[in-house]
């Protein structure tokens, strides 16, 4: 039976931050298989908003077409998923010889304090770190070793922070990327784009910039700080001008966290950035994790990882920090805005993520959604934190780190018994917090 694999172009989607037309791909010989989860959610609370139409298209029409490089990356992604799916039927701990995707957190430090950030907002777990840890950044020699170990596979890179451009030795990082060319996505708050322009231009052949903007004017500023919108637009226009002049050869996209103030104005938001000349917009549902789900994860972690020696440097588990959320009333307004956005063809790509069906949005917002998916991220993707800790689920939940690059190589950790233990655990079902993870929707079926 054929199933539909929808490539929504997520914030960490290596293959699709370029100019793509149709986002749907229908590979052959895929079969749908639901997996049991290891947990149960409470029934959803009653809400006053109307149910969202199940026929509403969540994939907006675009006149943007494939380019050869994007098509090639997409084909490789399909091949990776196909190989992984086939191998996992017989080996639940299967991993590709070298991870094909590598996330690297360049630094914990950030020059903004955004209200929706699970790291640095009022509930963010970074506040429980001491000053030394808060200022941790990936060592240049470790970054170089990562590139060396993954060079045979030309593994795709995703750089984040904190704020990646805040790394004190960013220029040295850029020099390494210039020498070892590979497709790189960087998620940035955009404040330092002008300051780092020279280094960005020299790596731009393979660079997809993903700039975080969460509304127009005061809507953005209420979340990211006074006058940040004005600063960001100035920075983005500078990059777009370099792109127009042929100096910046990569893409420039906008990454958005949906919020109650923005939702009624999504159409105007897309119009604004279409006129500006942005390549893509990615609307993200907030990762709200309810107290009930966080407590379920506490128990799951205690039962399955009590022996884990990667004890975090914070007292409260990271999954208790995901407090930012949309109101239930926004679901109905969002429905209306998506309907309006579907009324025309856009000159840029617009995608919603996680990749939900229209009738699943309410449950996702309320944190009562139970996905029927199996995640393949642990078979082909690895994440490196700023302190050198390594895992696959550790980007969002550092308690799930597997090893440390300060004492072992990347491939030693990738092929270790501890990594296989985590793969085996998740082969039996998802963790309570998995329903929020963008990787499940990009690396799951």
C-alpha positions in Angstrom: 0.0 0.0 0.0 1.3 3.4 -0.9 1.5 6.2 1.7 2.0 9.9 1.2 5.3 11.3 2.5 4.9 15.0 2.9 8.0 17.1 3.0 6.8 20.3 4.7 10.2 22.0 4.8 10.7 22.1 8.6 13.2 24.3 10.4 15.7 21.5 10.2 14.8 20.3 6.8 18.1 20.1 5.0 16.7 19.4 1.6 13.9 21.9 1.2 15.1 25.3 2.2 15.4 26.2 -1.5 12.9 26.8 -4.2 10.4 24.0 -4.4 7.1 23.6 -6.1 5.2 20.6 -5.0 6.0 19.4 -1.5 4.3 16.0 -1.8 6.2 12.9 -2.9 4.8 9.4 -3.3 7.5 6.8 -3.0 6.8 3.2 -4.1 6.7 0.2 -1.8 6.0 2.0 1.4 3.5 0.4 3.8 1.7 2.2 6.6 2.2 0.7 10.1 1.0 2.2 13.3 3.0 1.7 16.5 1.8 1.6 20.1 2.8 4.4 22.4 4.0 3.7 25.9 1.7 6.3 27.5 -1.8 7.6 27.5 -3.1 11.1 27.5 -6.1 12.4 29.5 -9.2 13.2 27.4 -9.1 16.7 25.9 -10.8 19.5 27.8 -13.9 21.0 26.4 -13.3 24.1 24.3 -15.6 26.7 22.9 -14.0 27.0 19.4 -15.5 25.3 16.4 -13.9 22.2 15.0 -11.5 22.8 12.2 -12.5 21.6 8.8 -10.9 18.2 7.8 -10.9 19.3 4.1 -8.8 22.4 4.6 -5.5 22.2 2.7 -2.5 22.7 4.9 -0.2 23.0 2.0 -0.5 26.4 0.3 -0.2 26.9 -3.4 3.1 28.3 -4.6 4.5 29.2 -8.0 8.1 28.3 -6.8 9.6 25.4 -8.6 12.3 22.8 -7.9 15.9 23.6 -8.7 18.3 20.8 -9.5 20.2 21.0 -6.1 17.0 20.8 -4.1 15.7 17.9 -6.2 19.0 16.1 -5.6 18.8 16.6 -1.8 15.2 15.5 -1.8 16.0 12.3 -3.7 18.8 11.6 -1.1 16.4 12.1 1.8 13.9 9.7 0.2 16.6 7.1 -0.2 17.7 7.6 3.4 14.2 7.1 4.7 13.6 4.1 2.4 16.8 2.4 3.5 16.1 3.1 7.2 12.5 1.8 7.0 13.5 -1.4 5.4 16.4 -2.0 7.8 14.3 -1.3 10.9 12.0 -4.2 10.1 14.7 -6.7 11.0 17.0 -4.6 13.3 15.4 -2.1 15.7 18.8 -0.6 16.5 19.7 0.0 12.9 21.9 3.1 12.2 23.4 4.4 9.0 27.2 4.0 8.9 27.6 7.7 9.3 24.8 10.0 10.4 23.5 11.8 7.3 22.3 14.8 9.3 24.3 16.6 12.0 22.8 19.3 14.3 25.4 21.4 16.0 24.6 23.8 18.8 27.3 26.4 18.5 26.7 28.1 21.8 24.3 28.3 24.7 24.6 32.1 24.9 22.1 34.4 23.2 21.7 38.1 22.8 17.9 38.0 23.1 15.4 36.7 25.7 12.4 35.7 23.7 9.2 34.8 25.6 8.5 31.6 23.7 12.1 30.2 24.1 12.3 27.0 26.1 16.0 27.8 26.8 16.0 31.4 27.9 12.4 32.5 28.7 11.3 32.9 32.3 10.7 29.1 32.6 13.7 28.2 30.5 16.0 25.5 31.9 19.2 27.5 31.0 18.5 29.7 34.0 19.4 26.8 36.3 22.8 26.5 34.7 25.7 28.2 36.3 27.4 31.1 34.5 30.2 28.9 33.1 27.7 26.5 31.5 25.5 29.4 30.2 28.5 30.7 28.3 29.5 27.3 26.8 30.2 27.1 23.1 31.4 24.3 20.9 35.2 24.2 20.6 36.6 24.9 17.1 38.7 21.8 17.2 35.6 19.7 18.1 33.7 21.3 15.2 36.5 20.4 12.9 36.6 16.8 14.1 32.8 16.5 13.4 33.4 17.7 9.8 36.3 15.2 9.4 34.3 12.2 10.7 31.2 13.0 8.6 33.1 14.1 5.5 32.7 10.8 3.6 28.9 11.1 3.8 28.9 14.9 3.3 26.4 14.9 6.1 24.0 17.9 6.0 24.4 20.4 8.8 22.0 22.4 11.0 23.5 25.1 13.2 21.6 26.6 16.1 22.1 28.0 19.6 21.5 30.1 21.7 22.4 32.3 18.9 24.9 30.6 16.5 26.3 33.9 15.2 27.1 34.9 18.9 29.9 32.3 18.9 33.1 34.1 19.9 35.0 32.3 17.1 32.4 32.3 14.4 34.8 33.4 11.8 36.9 30.3 12.4 33.8 28.1 12.2 33.0 29.8 8.8 36.5 29.1 7.6 36.0 25.4 8.2 32.7 25.5 6.5 34.2 27.2 3.5 36.9 24.5 3.2 34.5 21.5 3.7 31.5 22.6 1.6 28.2 21.0 2.5 24.5 21.9 2.7 24.0 24.0 5.9 20.9 25.4 7.5 21.4 28.0 10.2 18.6 29.2 12.4 19.4 32.7 13.7 17.6 35.6 15.4 19.2 37.8 12.7 20.5 40.5 14.9 24.2 39.9 13.9 23.7 39.3 10.1 25.3 42.6 9.1 28.2 42.1 11.5 28.9 38.6 10.2 28.1 39.4 6.5 31.6 38.8 5.1 31.8 35.3 6.6 28.3 34.5 5.5 28.9 35.5 1.9 31.9 33.1 1.6 29.8 30.1 2.7 26.6 31.2 1.0 26.8 28.7 -1.9 25.5 26.0 0.5 23.8 28.1 3.1 20.1 28.4 4.0 19.5 31.2 6.4 16.4 30.7 8.7 15.6 34.0 10.4 13.2 34.0 13.4 10.5 36.6 13.2 7.2 36.2 15.0 5.0 38.9 13.8 4.9 42.4 12.2 6.0 45.3 14.3 4.9 45.3 17.8 3.6 41.7 17.6 7.2 40.5 17.1 8.6 43.0 19.6 6.3 41.9 22.4 7.9 38.4 22.2 11.5 39.3 21.1 12.2 42.7 22.6 11.7 46.4 21.9 12.5 47.5 18.3 13.8 44.0 17.3 11.5 44.0 14.3 13.0 47.2 12.9 16.5 45.8 13.5 15.6 42.4 11.9 14.1 43.9 8.8 17.1 46.1 8.3 19.4 43.0 8.6 17.2 40.8 6.3 17.1 43.5 3.6 20.9 43.7 3.6 21.1 40.0 2.9 18.5 40.2 0.3 20.3 43.0 -1.4 23.5 40.9 -1.4 21.4 38.0 -2.9 20.0 40.3 -5.6 23.6 41.4 -6.5 24.7 37.8 -6.7 27.1 38.0 -3.7 24.9 35.9 -1.4 24.1 32.7 -3.2 22.0 30.9 -0.6 18.4 31.2 0.5 16.7 33.5 3.1 13.7 32.2 4.9 11.6 33.2 7.9 10.9 31.0 10.8 7.8 31.8 12.8 6.4 30.7 16.2 2.6 31.0 16.0 1.2 33.2 18.7 -2.2 34.6 19.6 -1.5 38.1 18.4 -0.1 36.9 15.1 -2.7 34.3 14.1 -5.4 36.8 13.0 -2.9 38.5 10.7 -1.2 35.6 9.0 -2.3 36.6 5.5 -0.8 40.1 5.9 2.4 38.6 7.4 2.8 36.4 4.3 2.0 39.3 2.0 4.7 41.4 3.7 7.5 38.9 3.3 6.4 37.9 -0.2 6.8 41.6 -1.2 10.2 41.7 0.6 11.5 38.7 -1.5 11.8 36.0 1.1 12.3 32.4 -0.2 10.1 30.6 2.3 8.0 31.0 5.5 7.7 28.3 8.1 4.9 28.6 10.6 5.6 26.5 13.8 3.1 25.5 16.3 4.4 26.2 19.8 5.9 23.2 21.6 3.5 23.5 24.6 4.1 20.5 27.0 1.4 20.3 29.7 2.2 19.6 33.3 0.4 16.2 32.9 2.6 15.2 29.9 5.8 16.5 31.6 5.0 14.3 34.6 4.4 11.3 32.4 7.8 12.0 30.9 9.3 12.2 34.4 8.1 8.7 35.1 9.1 7.4 31.6 12.6 8.7 32.1 12.9 7.2 35.6 11.7 3.8 34.4 13.9 3.7 31.3 16.9 5.9 31.9 17.5 5.6 35.7 21.0 4.2 34.9 21.8 7.1 32.5 25.0 8.9 33.5 24.4 12.0 31.5 22.9 13.9 34.4 21.9 17.4 33.3 23.2 20.5 35.0 19.7 21.8 35.8 17.5 20.7 38.7 14.1 20.5 36.8 13.9 18.4 33.6 13.9 20.3 30.4 10.5 19.1 29.3 9.0 21.2 32.1 10.2 24.4 30.3 7.9 24.2 27.2 5.2 26.6 28.6 4.5 28.9 25.7 1.2 28.0 24.0 -1.6 29.1 21.7 -5.0 29.6 23.2 -7.8 27.2 22.1 -9.6 30.1 20.6 -6.8 30.7 18.2 -7.5 27.4 16.5 -10.7 28.7 14.9 -9.0 31.9 13.8 -6.1 29.9 12.4 -8.6 27.9 10.4 -10.0 31.1 8.9 -6.6 32.4 8.1 -5.4 29.2 6.4 -8.6 29.2 4.3 -7.8 32.8 3.2 -4.1 31.9 2.5 -5.4 29.1 0.3 -7.3 31.5 -1.9 -4.3 32.4 -4.0 -1.0 31.2 -5.4 2.1 32.6 -3.6 5.5 33.6 -5.0 7.2 32.0 -2.0 6.8 28.7 -0.1 4.6 28.7 3.0 4.5 25.7 5.2 3.0 24.8 8.6 4.9 22.6 11.0 4.7 20.3 12.6 3.0 18.7 9.6 -0.5 18.3 11.0 -3.8 17.6 9.3 -6.3 20.4 9.8 -8.4 18.3 12.2 -5.4 17.6 14.4 -4.6 21.2 15.3 -6.9 21.5 18.3 -5.4 18.5 20.0 -1.9 19.6 19.3 -2.6 23.1 20.8 -4.2 21.5 23.9 -1.4 18.9 24.2 -3.7 16.0 23.9 -2.5 14.8 20.5 -1.3 11.2 20.1 0.6 10.7 16.8 0.5 7.4 15.1 4.0 7.5 13.8 7.4 5.8 14.1 10.5 8.0 14.3 13.5 7.3 12.2 15.7 10.2 13.4 17.8 7.9 15.7 18.9 6.0 12.7 20.3 8.8 10.6 20.6 12.0 12.6 22.9 13.1 15.5 22.9 16.3 17.6 25.9 17.9 19.3 25.3 20.3 22.2 27.5 23.3 22.9 29.2 21.5 25.8 30.1 18.6 23.5 27.3 16.2 24.7 25.8 14.1 21.9 22.5 12.4 21.2 19.5 12.5 18.9 16.7 13.7 21.2 19.1 15.8 23.1 18.6 19.0 21.1 15.4 19.6 22.9 15.9 17.4 25.9 19.6 17.3 27.0 18.8 14.6 29.6 18.8 12.2 26.6 22.4 12.9 25.7 24.3 9.7 25.0 28.0 10.6 25.0 30.6 13.4 25.1 32.9 14.5 22.3 35.4 15.7 24.9 36.2 12.0 25.6 34.9 10.0 22.5 34.7 10.4 18.8 31.4 11.1 17.1 31.2 7.7 15.4 32.2 5.9 18.6 29.2 7.4 20.3 27.0 6.9 17.2 27.7 3.1 17.3 27.8 2.7 21.0 25.7 0.4 23.2 24.1 3.4 24.9 22.8 4.8 21.5 21.5 1.4 20.6 19.7 1.2 23.9 17.9 4.4 23.1 17.1 3.2 19.6 15.7 0.0 21.1 13.5 1.8 23.6 12.0 4.0 20.9 11.5 1.0 18.6 8.8 -0.1 21.1 6.9 3.1 21.1 7.2 6.9 21.4 8.1 8.8 24.5 5.4 11.1 26.0 7.2 14.2 24.7 7.6 12.9 21.1 4.3 14.2 20.0 5.7 17.7 19.9 9.0 17.0 18.1 9.4 18.4 14.6 11.8 15.5 13.9 8.9 13.0 14.3 7.0 14.8 11.5 10.1 15.1 9.3 11.8 11.8 10.1 8.7 9.7 10.8 6.1 7.7 9.0 
